[in-house]
Amino acid sequence: ETLENGSRMADRWRWSRQQVFTMVAMSSVNFSSMICYSILAPFFPSEARRKGVSQTIIGLIFGWYALCVLLVSLLLGKYIVQIGAKFMIISGIFVSAVCTMLFGLLDRTSSGMPFILLCFLVRSVNAVGFAAAVTSSFAILAKVFPNNIATVMGCVEVFTGLGLILGPPLGGWLYQSFGFEIPFIALGCLLFAMVPFNIYESESSFLRLCSCVRILLICFALFTLSSGLGFLDATLALFAVDKFSMSSGSVGLLMMGLSLPYGAASPVFGFFSDKFPHLRRWMMVTGGMITAMGFCLLGPVPVLHVTSHLWLTVLMLVLIGFSLCLTGIPSFAEMLVSAHELGLPENLSTLGLVSGLFSAVWSAGMFFGPVVGGYVAQQVNFQSASGVQGGITFIAVSIIYAIYHL
């Protein structure tokens, strides 16, 4: 019996050529998409401010992208079978590559309203491409790796983390060295170079998926996490420049404190999530609590009467990076388990619906975070806005803990 169990475990972890290829292809999708997404954070807020854009509108530009991904992800998750996963990935990367290059030309437009409108237009179309690529990649991974979903998601998130790690410092360096256009043109070319493929078929019910209380709770937690990331994208650069007199390149390095631990810890937490599925809820709750604490001390919140220091900001970013990974990695696997417990079939349609919901909720938070956070930061200050974000996260995980244990 022991030999049989060992044989089953070995078969579970022995990847076929198709699985290896799929892993490489989907990792390239996530890497290229996230590096293009994160490149904006170090220098775009300053560039936009020189164009006469307020901090609230800057936050809205960041958040609008996530709102579009939210809406498109739900639609694409529902119709992934009719559209086709291969076409969805290829067309999504192509659209995202073109829009990334076009965004680099916006510095040639007039200041004020023309610049703002074009930013919204290009970001909207770019979001459609991003949503298509990421939604289909999640579904394909879950289909090809049915027994190791969380572990594989964790490995793929390493490349997501790499994209988030390399984007800000690379963007800041390219911006300082070559100006506004070159970072976007270079990464647009990178997107063109990464076009993976895969096709599957199926169908399912989205409303039935959303009827599960556990799935809604997980979505609430994901929403608070992504809103925190969106908030930092839109406000951290300006806070670091104003508070610590940092350059765009230094801000890019500062943001590595968030993305580096996220990328490094993703495969570890993914492995533990697959190995000990009964610990997933504790991972999500613990990660959420650490995230809430990190945001409250990031500024820090004025009521704590703690002096702001660069080392404290870096430390809190590192904690937030680890905790986001701790909460986010088990979430997708838990949503799939809940969907199957509802009686939804184990096919690509269900996987597409879950991945679409996952991406949509994440994008909803990415819209809420920069828009509301940017407004609060403009009306009060970054420290208070960060505290609000931490409070929302604390409320979310507290409700999850209470529901799970009542």
Backbone hydrogen bonds, N-H to C=O, Kabsch-Sander energy under -0.5 kcal/mol:
donor,donor_aa,acceptor,acceptor_aa,energy
5,N,1,E,-2.5
6,G,2,T,-2.5
7,S,3,L,-2.3
8,R,4,E,-2.3
9,M,5,N,-2.3
10,A,6,G,-2.3
11,D,7,S,-2.4
12,R,8,R,-2.0
13,W,9,M,-1.5
14,R,10,A,-0.8
15,W,13,W,-0.7
20,V,16,S,-2.3
21,F,17,R,-2.5
22,T,18,Q,-2.8
23,M,19,Q,-2.6
24,V,20,V,-2.4
25,A,21,F,-2.8
26,M,22,T,-3.0
27,S,23,M,-2.1
28,S,24,V,-2.0
29,V,25,A,-1.6
30,N,26,M,-2.2
31,F,27,S,-2.7
32,S,28,S,-2.5
33,S,29,V,-2.3
34,M,30,N,-2.3
35,I,31,F,-2.2
36,C,32,S,-1.5
37,Y,33,S,-1.6
38,S,34,M,-2.7
39,I,35,I,-0.9
40,L,37,Y,-0.8
41,A,38,S,-0.7
43,F,40,L,-0.7
44,F,40,L,-2.6
47,E,43,F,-2.4
48,A,44,F,-3.3
49,R,45,P,-2.0
50,R,46,S,-1.7
51,K,47,E,-0.8
52,G,49,R,-1.5
53,V,48,A,-2.0
58,I,54,S,-2.2
59,G,55,Q,-2.3
60,L,56,T,-1.9
61,I,57,I,-2.4
62,F,58,I,-2.0
63,G,59,G,-2.8
64,W,60,L,-2.8
65,Y,61,I,-1.1
66,A,62,F,-1.0
67,L,63,G,-2.3
68,C,64,W,-2.4
69,V,65,Y,-2.0
70,L,66,A,-2.4
71,L,67,L,-2.2
72,V,68,C,-2.6
73,S,69,V,-2.8
74,L,70,L,-1.6
75,L,71,L,-1.4
76,L,72,V,-3.1
77,G,73,S,-2.7
78,K,74,L,-1.3
79,Y,75,L,-1.7
83,I,79,Y,-2.4
84,G,80,I,-2.5
88,M,84,G,-2.3
89,I,85,A,-2.3
90,I,86,K,-2.4
91,S,87,F,-2.6
92,G,88,M,-1.8
93,I,89,I,-2.6
94,F,90,I,-2.2
95,V,91,S,-2.6
96,S,92,G,-2.4
97,A,93,I,-2.5
98,V,94,F,-2.3
99,C,95,V,-2.4
100,T,96,S,-2.2
101,M,97,A,-1.9
102,L,98,V,-2.3
103,F,99,C,-2.3
104,G,100,T,-0.9
104,G,101,M,-0.6
105,L,102,L,-1.6
106,L,103,F,-1.4
108,R,105,L,-1.6
109,T,106,L,-1.6
112,G,51,K,-2.3
115,F,110,S,-0.8
116,I,112,G,-2.0
117,L,113,M,-2.8
118,L,114,P,-2.1
119,C,115,F,-2.0
120,F,116,I,-2.1
121,L,117,L,-2.4
122,V,118,L,-2.7
123,R,119,C,-2.3
124,S,120,F,-2.0
125,V,121,L,-1.9
126,N,122,V,-2.4
127,A,123,R,-2.1
128,V,124,S,-1.3
129,G,125,V,-1.6
130,F,126,N,-2.4
131,A,127,A,-2.7
132,A,128,V,-2.0
133,A,129,G,-2.1
134,V,130,F,-2.6
135,T,131,A,-2.2
136,S,132,A,-1.6
137,S,133,A,-1.7
138,F,134,V,-2.2
139,A,135,T,-1.7
140,I,136,S,-2.3
141,L,137,S,-2.3
142,A,138,F,-2.2
143,K,139,A,-1.7
144,V,140,I,-2.5
145,F,141,L,-2.3
148,N,145,F,-0.7
152,V,148,N,-2.8
153,M,149,I,-2.8
154,G,150,A,-2.3
155,C,151,T,-2.2
156,V,152,V,-2.7
157,E,153,M,-2.3
158,V,154,G,-0.7
158,V,155,C,-0.8
159,F,155,C,-0.7
159,F,156,V,-0.9
160,T,156,V,-1.6
161,G,157,E,-3.1
162,L,158,V,-2.3
163,G,159,F,-2.2
164,L,160,T,-2.2
165,I,161,G,-2.8
166,L,162,L,-3.2
167,G,163,G,-2.0
170,L,166,L,-2.3
171,G,167,G,-3.1
172,G,168,P,-3.0
173,W,169,P,-2.5
174,L,170,L,-2.8
175,Y,171,G,-2.4
176,Q,172,G,-2.3
177,S,173,W,-2.3
178,F,174,L,-3.0
179,G,174,L,-0.6
179,G,175,Y,-1.5
184,F,180,F,-0.6
184,F,181,E,-0.6
185,I,181,E,-2.0
186,A,182,I,-2.8
187,L,183,P,-1.8
188,G,184,F,-2.0
189,C,185,I,-1.9
190,L,186,A,-1.5
191,L,187,L,-2.1
192,F,188,G,-1.8
193,A,189,C,-1.3
194,M,191,L,-1.5
195,V,193,A,-0.6
206,F,204,S,-0.5
209,L,205,S,-1.2
210,C,206,F,-2.0
211,S,208,R,-0.9
212,C,209,L,-1.2
213,V,211,S,-0.5
216,L,212,C,-2.0
217,L,213,V,-2.4
218,I,214,R,-2.3
219,C,215,I,-2.5
220,F,216,L,-2.0
221,A,217,L,-2.1
222,L,218,I,-2.6
223,F,219,C,-2.4
224,T,220,F,-1.9
225,L,221,A,-1.8
226,S,222,L,-2.7
227,S,223,F,-2.1
228,G,224,T,-1.3
229,L,225,L,-1.7
230,G,226,S,-2.7
231,F,227,S,-2.2
232,L,228,G,-2.1
233,D,229,L,-2.3
234,A,230,G,-1.7
235,T,231,F,-1.6
236,L,232,L,-2.0
237,A,232,L,-0.5
239,F,235,T,-2.2
240,A,236,L,-2.8
241,V,237,A,-2.3
242,D,238,L,-2.5
243,K,239,F,-3.0
244,F,240,A,-1.9
245,S,241,V,-1.0
246,M,240,A,-1.0
251,V,247,S,-2.3
252,G,248,S,-2.0
253,L,249,G,-1.6
254,L,250,S,-2.4
255,M,251,V,-2.1
256,M,252,G,-0.5
256,M,253,L,-0.9
257,G,254,L,-1.7
258,L,255,M,-1.4
259,S,255,M,-1.8
260,L,256,M,-2.7
262,Y,258,L,-0.9
263,G,259,S,-2.5
264,A,260,L,-2.4
265,A,261,P,-2.3
266,S,262,Y,-1.2
269,F,265,A,-2.6
270,G,266,S,-2.4
271,F,267,P,-2.2
272,F,268,V,-2.2
273,S,269,F,-2.1
274,D,270,G,-1.9
275,K,271,F,-2.8
276,F,272,F,-2.8
279,L,276,F,-2.2
280,R,277,P,-1.4
283,M,279,L,-2.4
284,M,280,R,-2.4
285,V,281,R,-2.3
286,T,282,W,-2.7
287,G,283,M,-2.4
288,G,284,M,-2.1
289,M,285,V,-2.2
290,I,286,T,-2.2
291,T,287,G,-2.3
292,A,288,G,-2.4
293,M,289,M,-2.2
294,G,290,I,-2.6
295,F,291,T,-2.3
296,C,292,A,-1.8
297,L,293,M,-1.7
298,L,294,G,-0.7
299,G,295,F,-0.7
301,V,296,C,-2.8
304,L,301,V,-1.9
305,H,302,P,-1.5
313,T,309,H,-2.0
314,V,310,L,-2.5
315,L,311,W,-2.3
316,M,312,L,-2.4
317,L,313,T,-2.1
318,V,314,V,-2.2
319,L,315,L,-2.2
320,I,316,M,-2.6
321,G,317,L,-2.4
322,F,318,V,-2.2
323,S,319,L,-2.6
324,L,320,I,-2.7
325,C,321,G,-1.5
326,L,322,F,-2.3
327,T,323,S,-1.9
328,G,324,L,-2.9
329,I,325,C,-2.1
331,S,327,T,-0.5
331,S,328,G,-0.6
332,F,328,G,-0.8
333,A,329,I,-0.6
334,E,330,P,-2.3
335,M,331,S,-2.3
336,L,332,F,-2.1
337,V,333,A,-2.4
338,S,334,E,-2.3
339,A,335,M,-2.2
340,H,336,L,-2.3
341,E,337,V,-2.0
342,L,338,S,-1.2
343,G,340,H,-1.2
344,L,339,A,-1.8
347,N,345,P,-1.7
348,L,201,E,-0.6
351,L,347,N,-2.0
352,G,348,L,-3.1
353,L,349,S,-2.3
354,V,350,T,-2.7
355,S,351,L,-2.7
356,G,352,G,-2.4
357,L,353,L,-2.6
358,F,354,V,-2.9
359,S,355,S,-2.6
360,A,356,G,-2.5
361,V,357,L,-2.9
362,W,358,F,-2.2
363,S,359,S,-2.1
364,A,360,A,-2.3
365,G,361,V,-2.0
366,M,362,W,-1.9
367,F,363,S,-1.5
368,F,364,A,-2.5
369,G,365,G,-3.1
371,V,367,F,-1.5
372,V,368,F,-2.3
373,G,368,F,-0.8
373,G,369,G,-1.9
374,G,370,P,-1.7
375,Y,371,V,-1.7
376,V,372,V,-2.7
377,A,373,G,-2.7
378,Q,374,G,-1.8
379,Q,375,Y,-2.6
380,V,376,V,-3.1
385,A,381,N,-2.0
386,S,382,F,-2.7
387,G,383,Q,-1.7
388,V,384,S,-2.2
389,Q,385,A,-2.0
390,G,386,S,-2.3
391,G,387,G,-2.3
392,I,388,V,-2.2
393,T,389,Q,-1.9
394,F,390,G,-2.2
395,I,391,G,-2.3
396,A,392,I,-2.2
397,V,393,T,-2.3
398,S,394,F,-2.0
399,I,395,I,-2.1
400,I,396,A,-2.1
401,Y,397,V,-2.5
402,A,398,S,-2.4
403,I,399,I,-2.8
404,Y,400,I,-2.3
405,H,401,Y,-1.4
406,L,402,A,-1.0
